[in-house]
Amino acid sequence: MDVVTNTSLVPIMELLSQTIEAIIEVAIASKNVLIKEKSFAELSSYLEHTIPLLRELNMKDIRDSEGLENFVEILYHETKVAKQLIEECKERNRFYLFVNSRSIAKRIKDITREITHAMSCIPLASLDISLGIREDIDRLVNNMRNAEFKAGIAEEEILEKIESGIQEWNVDRSYANKLLVSIAEVVGASTDRAALKKELEEFKSEIENLRLRKDKAEAIQMDQIIALLERADAATSLADREKKYLMKRTFLGHTFERSAIEKWLAEQDGHLCPLTSTPLDTSMLRPNKTLRQSIEEWKDRNTMIIIASLKSRLSLGEEEEVLQCLEQLQDLCEEGEMHREWIVLENYIPCLTELLQAKNGDIRKRALDILCLLAKDNDDAKERIARVDNAMESIAKSLGRRIGEGKSAVALLLELSENESVRDWIGNVQGCILLLVTMLSSADNLAAGYAKNILDNLSFSDDNVILMAKNNYFKYLLQLLSSGHEDVKIRMTKTLGEMELTDHNKSSLVEEGVLDLLLVLISRDNLEMRIEAIRALLNLSSLRKNGQEMIRKGGVRPLLDILLCHTSSQSLRELVAAVLVNLSQSTTLQDSGESQVNVLRVLYAMCLSPSGTTVREKLRQFSAVLVLIRLCELDNLHLRANAVKLLYCVTEDNDDAAILEHVERPSIEVLLKVMKTSDDEEEIASAMGIIANLPDPMQISKWLLESGGPPIIFRFLRDGKNIGHRKNKLIENAVGAICHLTVQTNLQSQKKVAEAGIIPLLVQFLEVGTCLTRKRAAISLCQLSVSSPRLSRQIPRHQGFWCFSATPEAGCPVHGGICTVESSFCLIEAGAVKPLVRVLGEPEPGACEAALDALLTLIDSERLQSGSKVLVEANTLPMMIKLISNPPPRLQEKVLSSLERIFRLVEIKQKYGPSAQMPLIDLTQRGNHSLRSLAARILAQLNVLHDQSSYF
């Protein structure tokens, strides 16, 4: 280190040269300081601006100017002082320099002030100095006089926090951690654990040097700062902290009287610690602690004793005692970060995770809350929790329990998910992501927010993103589809193409912009990308409104380009063709009705208008049913025809009270007369439709039999091969009227239907009829099938010698006896099972429900196994699984209830269970309470959810 020389012994001209050299050295050295870089750069700049003056003076004889010589000597001296300060700031520990930044700033300010004062005393006016240099010197003096050197805002804030921490003393680990990291960031040091530890060790070495220089006051001050920073765990390993804790717990509170210490030191050959026998660096005695520190140490010891004693009570106590212990432990956690550290170091985590399997929900919740507190800002605790056997599974189970416990579980998972190494554990836990996605729609906004943040943290993994999508959360899949690497985009696109999406999924994905992304990808040169993107479009376009949206966005043109391109492979062309078929089907429109001209026709047209429901309701309120029935009795055939048509319209809304109030047996006879005498097929269809729309099937069935109605109705069914709108309407309504004749409470009318050969016609209409015809045919077949078990004839026992007996008749595979279409109305004998299964694919929920009801008669009561076998052979299960996603809820509930029964058969569950998972998951998130509960029970059957989950 340079020594500041006595400048009075050096000739002034030589001193000028030395000063210029010293300034240049300072300018170079100042670029390598570890702290206050801007301040040193500013000081160097001021010094450099004096060089032109010094060089001009060097060419003149200035020995007779006392003021000028004084300036040169001061400038030289302060330049050397500046250089010495710079050397210190280059070589000493950065943390030490930082805590001395105020002192360093003051020293720079003092140097500048001394030079400024000396420079202002130069008699520039009497010297032969150029005008430009004189002006520069005046400007420099003003600038230096106004210069301010002090710690920066960030530095001041940290220094104030250090002072506050020392003054308060009882600061927590988090405070010290933030302080330590802040200092490292300000001085440009790394914040990883090893680097922080190295800086702290070097800081301690600086303090030892202070002691060696006998600078005890500063050493004591630095000791206080070190003690504060050592509260942080950012620079210490878990093993170091554990060792320190155990030593503190063992030796806490060992203080000695002054006389005892003096006696000990006098008896020893050298100064040794009475506890550890390590050498003492000083024999100077000072108070052990302030009163406040003594109290804090006593409190620490007491807390440690309490923490150690609670552990055994948690393992062995009764439920009430365990809850009390947990409450006390939670209070300790909330009192301070150091307490949480001690609880972790006492190895409480395995004990607390074991309590997550307790039967008592309050115990589980309290254990979750404590684990959450322990994990907060503590990566070691997070990793300890994750390493405990079945801990993550237990936490995930709590997600599916009552909302209070679920909220505590999701809060804990959020803390754990902040640790990179723990995130993998969370994504791999069975059912965890499903429950997190479900919790997004929780009524508790805080729990929903926690779940969202966890999913954000888990989205680092492509596997997790795909798992989220399979559980009905597509946000991150769409993000990766938009901005991921090429191979990631391919993987996400492939996932979309392979997933069994519900209609709701398809609609949501399009609303969130997936079409725009996929339409870009199908134009890429990457063949694999194009294929997977088209597969995804094929999956999405099966929903009609998605197909229409794809057309609107111009999706047809690029698909046609691929189809017509001679380089496209056959498999690619087949995929494109399939998408185009979906698009063409999405544009099909229904024919609309025709308007009429007279009053009845105007009313009829109004009933068919968009506001028709309101019009029909008003007509019923105004007793139009009674008026129209009377008009149907008139001989004016033209008026009667229009009255019948309008009455048919008015009865379509199932307003039972308003209709039954005016309909009696004579009304039925009038309608049957219309059907017998009219030549107007539309009028006949309307009259038949009125009967079909009438409520109270038991009463209507009786009136029809008494009025001779069955033969009249049967006549129109036998000629059902003709096509056309009017013929279709007639058949629809005739089959609807048959529904009254097949009601299961009237066996007599059921037999008339069977004997008339109507059952095969009903089966036929399942294949060729309109949607409504199929629905009504299925209803009739269902009602007939309900009677089959009691009508199936028992197989007679053989008598006599078996060798002379005729071959026994084969029994019905479902009903067990001898069945025929005419005698027992058996669906199997009628060949109705497969046609009914095909009706399950109808877009109209009513037809699906009716067909389902008919098929489910085959598995009533004890016929579950035999009937299920028939359903499997007819490929019924895949169609039923598709219906899980199709509203209305009543249909969904029937499907779920039946699947729950059918999946009791292990072989069927194993075969069809996997394909049911995605729709069931969707229902747990979007369905009403009843549907969610049913879906969850089946998911438990399929081992997707745990049996004890009560979330749904």
Residue, then its C-alpha position, 0 to 999 in steps of 0.5 A: m500500500d502506498v505511503v503518503t510522503n512529505t511533500s514539503l521536501v519535494p521540489i514543486m516542479e517534480l511534485l507536479s509530475q508526481t501528482i499527474e502520475a498519481i491522478i492517472e493511477v487513481a483513474i485506472a484503479s477506480k474502475n476495479v473497486l467493489i463498491k461505490e463505483k459511481s462515486f469513485a468514477e466521479l472523484s476520478s473525473y474531477l481529478e482528471h480535469t485538473i491535469p490540463l492546469l497541472r501541465e500548463l503550470n509544469m511549463k511555468d516557474i511557480r515557485d514564488s506563488e505560495g497559494l499555488e504551491n499549497f494547492v499542488e501539495i494538497l492535491y498530491h496528498e489527497t490524490k494519494v489518500a484517494k488511491q489508498l481508499i481505492e485499494e481498500c475497496k478493491e481488496r477487502n470483503r464486499f460485505y464489510l465494505f457495504v456496511n461501511s459504505r457511509s464511511i467510505a462516502k464520507r471519506i470521498k466527500d472529505i477528499t473532494r472538499e479539501i481539493t476544492h478548498a485548495m483549488s479555490c485559493i489559486p490566484l488564477a488572475s495573477l498567473d499567466i494561465s490561458l483563459g480557457i483553463r481558468e474558465d474550466i477551473d472555475r467550473l470544476v470548483n463549482n461542480m466539486r463544491n456542489a457534489e454530494f457523496k452518500a449511500g444510495i437509496a437501496e443501500e440506505e434502506i438496507l443499512e437502516k434495516i441492519e440497524s433496526g435488526i440490531q436494535e430489535w434483536n428478536v428478528d426472524r429468519s426470513y428478515a435475516n434471509k432477505l437482508l443477506v440476499s439484499i446485501a449480496e445483490v447490491v454488491g454484485a455477489s452471487t446469492d447461492r448458498a455456497a457464495l453467501k457462506k464464503e462472503l460471510e466467512e470473509f466478513k468474519s475474517e475482516i473482523e478478526n483483522l480489526r481485533l488484531r489492530k485493536d479496533k475493538a469498538e468497530a469489531i463489537q459493532m461488526d460482531q452485532i452485524i454478523a450475529l444478525l446475518e447469521r440468523a439467516d439460513a440462506a448461507t447455512s446447510l440443514a446439517d449446520r442449522e441442526k447442529k447449531y440448534l441441538m447445541k443451543r438446546t443443550f447449552l442454552g443459559h450457561t452464564f457465570e458470575r464475574s468472580a467465577i470467571e476470573k477465578w477460572l482464568a487465573e487457574q488456567d494456563g492460557h485462556l480456555c472456555p469452561l464449556t468447550s475448552t476452546p481458546l478465548d481470543t480475549s480475557m476482557l470481561r463484559p456483560n453476557k447479555t442485556l436484560r432483554q436478551s436474557i429474557e429472550e433466551w429464557k423464553d427460547r429454552n422454555t419453548m424448546i422444552i414445550i416443543a420437545s414434550l408435545k411430540s410424544r403426546l401427539s403419537l399416544g394421546e386421545e383425539e381430544e388431547v391430540l387436538q389440544c397439542l396441535e393447537q398449541l403447536q400451531d400457536l408456536c408456529e404462528e409466533g415466529e419463524m424460529h419456532r417453525e425451524w425448531i419444530v422441523l429440526e425436532n423431526y415433527i414432519p413424519c408425525l404430522t403427515e401420519l396424522l393426515q390418515a386420522k379418522n378425525g377430520d379436525i385432526r387432519k385439517r389442523a395437521l395440514d395447517i401446521l405443515c403449511l406453516l412449516a413449509k412456508d419459505n423453507d425448502d428443506a421442510k418442503e422436501r422433508i414433507a415430500r420424502v415421507d412415505n404416502a405424504m403426498e397421497s394423503i394430502a391429495k386425499s384431503l383435497g376431495r374431502r369437506i371444503g375446510e380440509g380441502k382448502s387447507a390441503v390446497a394451501l399446503l400444496l401451493e407452498l410445496s409446489e413452489n419447490e422445483s424438486v417437489r413439483d414432480w411428486i404432486g403431478n404423479v399423485q393419483g387423482c391430484i390434478l383432477l381434484l385441483v381442476t375441480m377445485l377451480s370452480s369452487a365457491d370459495n374464491l381463495a381455494a380456487g385461486y390456490a388451485k389455479n396457482i398450483l396448476d400454474n406451477l405444475s405446468f412446467s411439465d408437458d406430462n402435467v399439461i397433458l394430464m390437466a387436459k385429460n381432466n378438462y383443463f386446457k389452458y396450458l395445452l393451448q399455450l404450448l400449442s401456440s408458443g411451444h417448440e416444434d416437438v412440443k406442439i406435435r405432442m399437444t396436437k396429438t393429445l387433442g386428436e386422441m382424446e375422447l372429448t365431450d361436446h362441452n370440451k369441443s365447444s370450449l376449445v373452439e371458443e378459446g381459439v384452438l381452431d386458429l392454432l390448428l389451421v396454422l399448423i396444417s399448413r406447416d411443412n412438417l408432415e407429422m405436425r400436419i397429420e396430428a393437426i388434421r386429426a385434432l380438427l377431425n375430433l373437434s369438427s364432429l360437433r356441428k357448431n364447431g364445423q360451422e365455425m371452421i367454415r367461417k374461419g376459412g378452414v375449407r380452402p387449406l383442407l381442399d389444397i391438401l386433398l388435391c395436392h398430388t404429394s399428399s399421402q393416401s392416409l392424409r387425404e383420408l383424414v382430410a376427407a373425414v373432416l370435410v364430411n363433418l363440415s358438410q354435415s354441419t351445414t344441413l338445414q331443416d325445412s320450415g312449416e307453411s303459413q295458412v290464410n284463414v283465422l284458424r290457419v293464422l292461429y295455427a301459423m302463430c303456434l308454429s312461430p318462434s313465439g309459438t309457446t306463448v301463443r299456445e299457452k294463451l290459447r289454452q288459458f282462453s279455453a281454446v281446447l273446449v272450443l276446438i273440440r266442439l268445432c271438431e264435431l261440426d259437419n263443415l269438413h274444411l272448418r273441422a280440418n283446420a280446427v283439428k290441426l290447431l287443436y293438435c298444435v295446442t296440445e303439444d306442450n304437455d299442459d295436462a291440467a288445461i287439456l284434461e279439463h275439457v277432454e272426455r271419452p266423447s272427445i276420443e270418439v270424435l277424434l276416432k270418427v275424424m280418422k275413419t271419415s277424413d280423406d285429408e291425411e294431414e287432418i288424420a295425422s293431426a287427430m292421431g297426434i291429439i290422442a298421442n299428446l293426451p296425458d293420463p295414459m291409463q284413462i286414455s287406454k281405457w277409453l280407446l278400448e271402449s271406443g273401438g280405437p285399436p283397429i283404427i289406429f293399427r290400420f294406419l301403422r300397417d301402411g307405414k312404408n310410404i315416405g314424405h312429411r305428412k306420412n311421417k307425421l301420421i306414423e309418428n302420431a299413430v305410434g304415439a297413440i300406441c303408447h297409450l295402448t301399451v301402458q303396462t297397467n293394461l295387459q288387455s290392451q297390450k295383448k291386442v297390440a301384440e296379437a295385431g302384429i304391431i310389435p314387429l312394426l314398432v321394431q321396424f320404425l326404430e330403423v326407418g322412422t323419424c326421430l319422434t317415431r323412434k322415441r315413441a316406438a321405444i316407449s311402447l317397446c319399453q312398456l311391453s318389455v316390463s310385462s315380459p318377465r311375468l308372461s315368459r312361459q316356464i320350460p316344462r320339466h321332462q317326464g319319463f325316459w330322457c332317451f325318448s324325449a323330444t329336444p327341450e325348447a331353448g329358454c330366453p337368455v334374459h327371462g329364462g322361460i319360453c318367450t315369443v313376440e305375441s305371448s310375452f312381448c320379448l324384445i330379444e324375440a322381436g329383434a329389437v335390441k340392436p335397433l334400440v342400441r342404434v337409437l341411443g345415437e340419436p341427437e334428440p335426448g328424448a329418443c335416447e332416453a326412451a331407447l335406454d329405458a327399453l334396454l334397461t328393462l333387460i337388466d331389471s332385478e335379478r336379470l343384471q348378469s344375463g341382461s348385461k350379457v345381451l347388452v354387451e353382445a349388442n355393443t350397447l355399452p359404448m353408446m351408453i358411455k357417449l350419453i354420459s356427456n349428453p344433457p338433460p341431467r335426467l338422461q345422464e342420471k339414468v345412464l350413470s345409475s345403470l352403469e354403476r350397476i353394470f360395472r359391478l360385473v368385473e369383466i364388463k368394468q375392465k373392458y369398458g371402464p377406461s373409455a368412460q373415465m373422461p366423460l365421468i371426469d367432465l361430469t364431476q366438474r360440470g354436473n349438478h350435485s346428484l350427477r357429480s356424486l354418481a360420477a364420483r362413485i363410478l370413478a371410485q369403482l374404476n379406481v380413479l378416485h379414492d372411495q372415501s372422497s366426499y368432495f362430490 
